[in-house]
Amino acid sequence: MLAGHAVALLCLTWGAYQSLAIPRVTECGLSCPQGFACKSLVSRGNIFNSFCQQPPASMPRSVLGALGLSTAMKCSPPDGCSLLLRVNASLTFHESLQGLEVCSTSLDTQETQCQTVQVPRASHRQAGQQLQVRFDCFKVGVAQSLYVTLRTVPHFCGVQLGQQYHTEDCREEDVGKNVPDCFAQKLSYWVDRSRKVILVQVPESGGPDYYVRLCLKRFICEDAGAPVRVIGNRVSRRVSLPYSQELSCLCLEVWSATPDAVRIQTCPFKNDTESLWDAIRYHPGSQALSWEPACPMRGRVSLCWQPGPGAHCLELKHSGRPARGRVQYPLVDTQPQLCLKPGRWPSSPHPLPAASGWPSSRPAPPGSRCACVTRGRRGPPPAVDCSRPPPSLRPL
């Protein structure tokens, strides 16, 4: 009895697993019910074309019944699989309808692909019957955001359906194993700090070629070196990418050499933020202290006074600045006890390290927050209040 329950449970589990896999198609095409001679036409379409004609009085606004979207997969060994958008549409047929138009628009690139179904006039005798149409030939990419519209032909005003859809990403097991755009996730890398290079191990693959590059992740990932093309010839090889500085926003980016391929990024030094302090500069001629980190920051920084090594750095009033772009303090004196530290740092992608004294290899640290402090020598902490406003703490 227990064995029977175990077998039943195993069958249910295997059936559930199979139902989670993305359905395969061998040939993309158009499917219509028996009795309706449908013909598919591929067109560029223009979903932004607002021209329409008023529907006949006998046509109900609900003539378009439903719009269903799902993902299918077409495989061509050994090149892997590609994703297709499957569109299921239902409508109540009417004599004035000549067909349907389905358009899929990428929300990332605004690229639109459309398919039109024409129904011969001979089918008009079947007016009032339910018509189910399925399209299988919309090529889509991994993790793509789409907007799909269904309209009548001719386009009748107010008779339209629309739906947003997101295709599966590489985290979906079936997609990750079979779609070449996801194979880049199988790359491994390690950092050779002595040579200042990132070594990327490309596994054996018979799929498409790949590009590998280093980039600085700012608003977009900006080039930090020429991309290297890796030939997908089933031979494992190693790619060496040199870098000049260990930055928290320096990332390794990999993508397939196919149109609109998904780009996968990993940042080897994302937790190494000490180098961001290397952007601090003191200009003796203008007595200005500036900090312009190489990576984008969010939060605030401020000046602080550190009485001694390892002591708590006391934040100076009115010295807080938003850490966006370049931070500058003009007319600042040199003082070994003055430091720059992070203030409020909510949800920063690159948190700064704790405040510390300045290394002796750098210029002498800047001085006080206002003119109340003696110049050029180690002295007491700056006064809490000054008799005049602190212009030296306002950014240029």
C-alpha positions as CSV (number, residue, x, y, z in Angstrom):
1,M,0.0,0.0,0.0
2,L,2.8,2.4,0.9
3,A,4.6,1.5,-2.3
4,G,1.4,2.4,-4.3
5,H,1.3,5.8,-2.6
6,A,5.0,6.3,-3.3
7,V,4.5,5.5,-7.0
8,A,1.5,7.8,-7.2
9,L,3.4,10.6,-5.5
10,L,6.3,10.1,-7.9
11,C,4.0,10.2,-10.9
12,L,2.4,13.4,-9.7
13,T,5.7,15.0,-9.0
14,W,7.1,14.1,-12.4
15,G,3.9,15.3,-14.1
16,A,4.1,18.7,-12.3
17,Y,7.8,19.0,-13.3
18,Q,7.0,18.4,-16.9
19,S,4.1,20.9,-16.9
20,L,6.6,23.6,-15.7
21,A,8.8,23.1,-18.8
22,I,8.3,25.5,-21.7
23,P,6.4,23.8,-24.5
24,R,8.3,23.1,-27.7
25,V,7.3,23.9,-31.3
26,T,8.9,22.3,-34.3
27,E,7.4,24.7,-36.8
28,C,6.1,28.2,-36.0
29,G,2.9,29.1,-37.8
30,L,-0.8,29.9,-37.5
31,S,-3.5,27.7,-36.2
32,C,-7.3,28.2,-36.9
33,P,-10.3,26.0,-36.2
34,Q,-11.5,23.6,-38.8
35,G,-13.8,25.3,-41.3
36,F,-12.0,28.6,-41.3
37,A,-9.4,29.1,-44.0
38,C,-6.9,31.5,-42.4
39,K,-3.9,33.0,-44.1
40,S,-1.0,34.7,-42.2
41,L,0.8,37.8,-43.4
42,V,3.9,39.2,-41.7
43,S,3.9,43.0,-41.6
44,R,5.7,45.8,-39.8
45,G,2.5,47.3,-38.6
46,N,2.1,50.5,-36.7
47,I,0.3,50.2,-33.3
48,F,0.6,54.0,-32.9
49,N,-1.6,54.5,-36.0
50,S,-4.8,55.9,-34.5
51,F,-6.8,55.8,-37.8
52,C,-9.9,53.7,-37.4
53,Q,-13.4,53.5,-38.7
54,Q,-16.6,53.3,-36.8
55,P,-17.8,49.7,-36.3
56,P,-21.2,48.7,-37.7
57,A,-24.2,49.0,-35.4
58,S,-24.6,45.2,-35.5
59,M,-21.1,44.6,-34.2
60,P,-20.8,44.2,-30.4
61,R,-17.8,45.9,-28.7
62,S,-17.0,42.5,-27.1
63,V,-16.3,40.9,-30.5
64,L,-12.7,40.3,-29.3
65,G,-13.2,37.8,-26.6
66,A,-9.8,37.1,-25.0
67,L,-6.0,37.5,-25.5
68,G,-3.8,34.9,-24.0
69,L,0.1,35.0,-24.0
70,S,2.6,32.4,-23.3
71,T,6.2,31.4,-24.2
72,A,7.2,28.6,-26.5
73,M,10.6,27.2,-27.4
74,K,12.0,26.1,-30.8
75,C,15.2,24.1,-30.7
76,S,17.8,23.4,-33.4
77,P,20.6,21.2,-32.1
78,P,23.4,21.8,-31.6
79,D,22.8,25.6,-31.7
80,G,20.4,25.5,-28.8
81,C,16.9,26.9,-28.5
82,S,15.2,30.2,-29.2
83,L,12.1,31.7,-27.5
84,L,8.8,32.4,-29.3
85,L,5.8,34.3,-28.1
86,R,2.6,32.3,-28.4
87,V,-0.5,34.4,-28.8
88,N,-4.0,32.9,-28.4
89,A,-6.9,35.1,-29.5
90,S,-10.6,34.5,-29.5
91,L,-13.4,36.4,-31.2
92,T,-17.0,36.2,-32.2
93,F,-16.9,36.3,-36.0
94,H,-18.8,39.1,-37.8
95,E,-19.5,39.7,-41.5
96,S,-17.6,43.0,-41.4
97,L,-14.4,41.4,-40.2
98,Q,-11.8,40.6,-42.7
99,G,-9.3,39.3,-40.2
100,L,-7.1,40.1,-37.1
101,E,-3.9,41.9,-36.5
102,V,-1.5,41.0,-33.6
103,C,1.5,43.3,-32.9
104,S,4.2,42.7,-30.3
105,T,6.3,45.7,-29.3
106,S,9.5,45.5,-27.2
107,L,9.3,48.0,-24.4
108,D,13.1,48.3,-24.4
109,T,13.8,48.9,-28.1
110,Q,10.3,49.9,-29.4
111,E,10.8,47.3,-32.1
112,T,7.5,46.1,-33.4
113,Q,6.6,42.9,-35.3
114,C,3.1,42.2,-36.5
115,Q,1.1,39.3,-38.0
116,T,-2.2,39.6,-39.8
117,V,-4.7,36.8,-40.3
118,Q,-6.9,37.1,-43.3
119,V,-10.1,35.2,-43.6
120,P,-11.7,34.7,-47.1
121,R,-15.2,36.0,-47.7
122,A,-16.4,32.4,-48.0
123,S,-16.1,32.1,-44.2
124,H,-18.5,35.0,-43.6
125,R,-21.4,32.5,-43.8
126,Q,-20.2,31.3,-40.4
127,A,-20.8,34.7,-38.8
128,G,-21.6,34.5,-35.1
129,Q,-19.4,31.5,-34.4
130,Q,-16.5,31.5,-32.0
131,L,-13.1,31.7,-33.7
132,Q,-9.9,30.7,-31.9
133,V,-6.6,31.8,-33.5
134,R,-3.1,30.9,-32.3
135,F,0.1,32.6,-33.5
136,D,3.5,31.0,-32.8
137,C,6.0,33.0,-34.8
138,F,6.9,36.0,-32.7
139,K,10.6,35.8,-32.0
140,V,11.4,37.2,-28.6
141,G,14.4,37.3,-26.3
142,V,15.2,36.3,-22.8
143,A,13.9,38.6,-20.0
144,Q,12.1,40.8,-22.5
145,S,9.3,43.2,-21.7
146,L,6.6,43.3,-24.4
147,Y,3.3,44.9,-25.1
148,V,0.9,42.9,-27.3
149,T,-2.1,44.4,-29.1
150,L,-5.0,42.6,-30.8
151,R,-7.0,44.6,-33.4
152,T,-9.6,43.9,-36.0
153,V,-9.0,44.2,-39.8
154,P,-10.2,46.7,-40.7
155,H,-9.4,48.6,-37.5
156,F,-12.7,49.5,-35.9
157,C,-12.6,52.2,-33.3
158,G,-12.7,51.0,-29.7
159,V,-12.3,47.4,-30.7
160,Q,-8.9,46.5,-29.4
161,L,-7.2,44.4,-26.6
162,G,-3.8,45.0,-25.1
163,Q,-1.6,43.2,-22.6
164,Q,1.9,43.5,-21.2
165,Y,4.1,40.4,-21.0
166,H,7.5,39.5,-19.6
167,T,9.4,36.5,-21.1
168,E,11.3,34.2,-18.8
169,D,14.9,35.0,-17.7
170,C,17.9,32.8,-17.3
171,R,16.8,31.8,-13.8
172,E,14.1,29.7,-15.3
173,E,15.7,26.2,-15.4
174,D,14.5,25.3,-18.9
175,V,15.6,28.6,-20.4
176,G,18.9,28.6,-18.6
177,K,19.9,25.2,-19.9
178,N,18.9,25.6,-23.5
179,V,19.0,29.2,-24.7
180,P,22.4,30.3,-25.8
181,D,22.0,33.8,-24.4
182,C,22.1,32.2,-20.9
183,F,25.2,30.2,-21.5
184,A,27.3,33.2,-20.5
185,Q,26.3,32.5,-16.9
186,K,28.5,29.4,-17.0
187,L,31.7,31.4,-17.4
188,S,34.0,31.4,-14.4
189,Y,36.6,34.1,-13.6
190,W,39.3,34.9,-11.0
191,V,41.4,38.0,-10.3
192,D,45.2,38.1,-10.6
193,R,45.9,41.1,-8.4
194,S,49.7,40.9,-9.0
195,R,49.3,41.2,-12.7
196,K,46.2,43.4,-12.5
197,V,44.1,41.2,-14.9
198,I,40.8,39.4,-14.7
199,L,41.0,35.9,-16.2
200,V,37.8,34.5,-17.7
201,Q,37.5,30.8,-18.3
202,V,35.2,30.1,-21.3
203,P,33.8,26.6,-21.2
204,E,33.4,24.3,-24.2
205,S,30.4,25.3,-26.2
206,G,29.1,24.7,-29.7
207,G,26.8,27.6,-29.5
208,P,27.2,31.2,-30.8
209,D,30.2,33.4,-30.2
210,Y,30.4,35.6,-27.1
211,Y,31.7,39.0,-26.3
212,V,33.6,39.7,-23.0
213,R,34.6,43.1,-21.7
214,L,35.2,45.2,-18.6
215,C,33.0,48.2,-18.0
216,L,32.3,50.9,-15.4
217,K,28.8,50.5,-14.1
218,R,27.4,54.1,-14.0
219,F,24.2,55.2,-15.6
220,I,25.1,52.7,-18.3
221,C,28.1,50.3,-18.2
222,E,30.8,52.4,-19.9
223,D,33.7,50.8,-21.7
224,A,36.8,50.1,-19.6
225,G,38.6,48.1,-22.3
226,A,38.0,46.7,-25.7
227,P,35.6,43.8,-25.9
228,V,37.0,40.4,-26.8
229,R,35.1,38.1,-29.1
230,V,35.2,34.4,-28.0
231,I,34.6,31.9,-30.8
232,G,32.1,29.2,-29.8
233,N,34.1,26.3,-31.2
234,R,33.7,23.8,-28.4
235,V,37.2,24.5,-27.2
236,S,37.8,25.7,-23.7
237,R,40.0,28.8,-23.5
238,R,41.0,31.6,-21.2
239,V,40.6,35.3,-21.8
240,S,42.7,37.9,-20.0
241,L,41.3,41.3,-19.3
242,P,43.6,43.9,-17.9
243,Y,42.4,46.6,-15.5
244,S,44.1,49.7,-14.0
245,Q,42.3,50.1,-10.7
246,E,40.2,48.0,-8.4
247,L,36.9,49.9,-8.3
248,S,33.6,48.8,-6.8
249,C,31.8,49.6,-10.1
250,L,34.2,47.8,-12.4
251,C,32.2,44.9,-13.8
252,L,32.8,42.0,-16.1
253,E,30.1,41.9,-18.9
254,V,29.4,38.9,-21.1
255,W,26.8,38.6,-23.9
256,S,26.1,36.4,-26.9
257,A,27.0,37.7,-30.4
258,T,23.3,37.6,-31.4
259,P,21.0,40.6,-31.9
260,D,19.5,42.0,-28.7
261,A,21.3,39.4,-26.5
262,V,21.0,39.6,-22.7
263,R,24.1,41.1,-21.1
264,I,25.2,39.5,-17.8
265,Q,27.3,41.5,-15.4
266,T,29.3,40.6,-12.3
267,C,31.4,43.0,-10.4
268,P,34.5,41.4,-8.8
269,F,35.4,44.3,-6.6
270,K,31.9,45.4,-5.5
271,N,32.9,45.2,-1.8
272,D,36.3,46.9,-2.3
273,T,35.6,50.6,-1.6
274,E,39.0,51.7,-0.2
275,S,40.1,52.9,-3.7
276,L,37.3,55.4,-3.8
277,W,39.3,57.5,-1.3
278,D,42.1,57.8,-3.8
279,A,40.0,60.5,-5.6
280,I,40.5,62.9,-2.6
281,R,42.6,65.9,-3.7
282,Y,43.9,68.9,-1.8
283,H,45.0,71.9,-3.9
284,P,47.5,74.1,-1.9
285,G,47.2,77.1,-4.2
286,S,43.4,77.5,-3.9
287,Q,43.2,75.7,-0.5
288,A,40.4,73.6,-1.9
289,L,39.6,70.0,-0.9
290,S,37.8,68.0,-3.5
291,W,36.5,64.4,-3.8
292,E,35.2,63.0,-7.1
293,P,34.9,59.2,-6.8
294,A,35.2,57.1,-9.9
295,C,32.0,55.2,-9.1
296,P,28.5,56.7,-8.6
297,M,27.5,57.3,-5.0
298,R,24.4,58.0,-3.0
299,G,24.2,59.5,0.4
300,R,26.2,62.2,2.2
301,V,29.8,62.9,3.2
302,S,31.1,65.4,5.8
303,L,34.3,66.6,7.4
304,C,35.1,65.3,10.9
305,W,37.8,65.8,13.5
306,Q,39.7,62.8,14.8
307,P,41.5,63.7,18.1
308,G,43.9,60.7,17.8
309,P,44.5,57.4,16.0
310,G,41.5,55.1,16.3
311,A,39.4,57.7,18.1
312,H,35.9,58.5,17.1
313,C,35.8,61.1,14.3
314,L,33.5,64.0,15.4
315,E,31.4,65.3,12.5
316,L,31.7,69.1,12.0
317,K,28.5,71.0,11.8
318,H,27.4,72.4,8.4
319,S,30.0,70.2,6.6
320,G,27.5,67.6,5.2
321,R,27.3,67.4,1.4
322,P,25.3,65.2,-0.9
323,A,27.7,62.6,-2.4
324,R,26.6,63.2,-6.0
325,G,29.4,63.8,-8.5
326,R,32.1,66.1,-7.3
327,V,32.2,67.3,-3.6
328,Q,34.3,70.4,-3.0
329,Y,35.3,72.4,0.1
330,P,37.1,75.7,-0.8
331,L,39.4,77.8,1.4
332,V,40.4,75.0,3.8
333,D,43.5,75.0,6.1
334,T,45.8,72.0,6.5
335,Q,45.3,70.0,9.7
336,P,46.4,66.3,10.3
337,Q,43.3,65.7,12.4
338,L,40.7,66.6,9.8
339,C,39.2,63.7,7.8
340,L,36.4,63.1,5.3
341,K,33.8,60.4,6.3
342,P,30.5,59.1,5.1
343,G,27.4,60.6,6.8
344,R,23.9,59.2,6.2
345,W,24.3,56.5,3.7
346,P,21.0,54.8,3.0
347,S,20.9,52.1,0.4
348,S,24.2,53.0,-1.1
349,P,25.4,50.7,-3.8
350,H,29.0,51.5,-3.0
351,P,29.3,52.3,0.7
352,L,32.3,54.1,1.8
353,P,34.7,52.7,4.4
354,A,34.8,54.1,7.9
355,A,36.7,57.3,8.5
356,S,40.4,57.0,9.1
357,G,43.5,59.2,9.3
358,W,45.3,60.3,6.1
359,P,48.3,58.2,4.9
360,S,51.5,60.1,5.1
361,S,52.0,59.7,1.3
362,R,49.1,62.0,0.6
363,P,49.3,65.8,0.9
364,A,48.7,67.2,4.4
365,P,45.1,66.9,5.4
366,P,42.9,70.0,5.1
367,G,42.3,72.3,8.0
368,S,39.2,73.6,9.8
369,R,35.7,74.3,8.9
370,C,35.9,78.0,9.6
371,A,38.4,80.8,10.3
372,C,38.2,80.3,14.1
373,V,40.9,77.6,14.0
374,T,44.6,78.3,14.0
375,R,46.3,77.5,10.7
376,G,49.1,75.1,9.9
377,R,49.6,73.2,13.1
378,R,48.0,70.5,15.2
379,G,45.4,72.2,17.4
380,P,42.2,71.7,19.4
381,P,39.0,70.6,17.7
382,P,37.2,73.4,15.9
383,A,34.8,75.5,17.9
384,V,31.2,74.3,17.9
385,D,30.0,77.8,17.2
386,C,31.7,80.6,15.3
387,S,30.9,84.3,15.3
388,R,30.6,84.3,11.6
389,P,29.1,82.0,8.9
390,P,31.4,79.3,7.6
391,P,31.8,80.2,3.9
392,S,34.7,77.7,3.6
393,L,32.3,74.8,3.9
394,R,30.1,75.7,0.9
395,P,30.8,73.8,-2.3
396,L,32.0,75.9,-5.2
